């Protein structure tokens, strides 16, 4: 069981590599994913990450259930809450760790339970045409506790979110696309190339602008419009004096590609 990290210029490709277990996450794998997001956050040479699963069957089937029961029994409810208040969540991304840079989920198969919660914590999602998405936890006596009850209703229409949360049945990629859960679907053999192409377009843009637009969109998504517009200006104003803005304007005037340095 492992998590692989590879660099492609300014792009970090993170692969959940446990296909024999449908890429289910052990506690150790969650820790390794948290290390990847910390590297993305702290390395100025990295601008975007792509998260995917090994193989074609599953993106991630969630937490390794063989470990879950033992983990629940190892702590009291108070200890578990305290742990949750300070430690990164499932996959290192669902709680308490924000890399500050875009993460794109390339969903290559079944995206279930904590796997869907991990994908929901990403900024963008594209999917193979055979992918499926679901939160089956209520059938196990649990609820989606890594953000599923909160992020899914913000990502898709309320009626669909409630059906998925309460019924536990998965949806297919076509439904995910229609509902806005993913931004596009592609044939499975094209998924990696499509994800890297989109990540490359993001990485080519001014990094401070990308990070600031991401932060503004995340922070303002649950505010009223007037508050959100004021927040937008607070984020936009510091960028206007940046070197990247001057480079962007020069490149536009000179009809060439800009060379952004993140300053």
HULINWO-V692053 format. One record per helix or strand. SS is the DSSP state (h for helix, s for strand). FROM is the first residue (numbers start at 0). TO is the last residue. Records with the same first field share a line. If there is no record, write none. Layout:
SS = FROM-TO + FROM-TO
//
This chain:
s = 1-7 + 10-16 + 24-24 + 47-52 + 57-59 + 62-62 + 101-106 + 109-111 + 123-127 + 131-133 + 170-171 + 183-185
h = 18-20 + 26-41 + 64-73 + 76-85 + 89-91 + 113-119 + 136-139 + 147-154 + 157-166 + 172-178 + 187-203 + 206-219 + 224-238 + 242-253
//
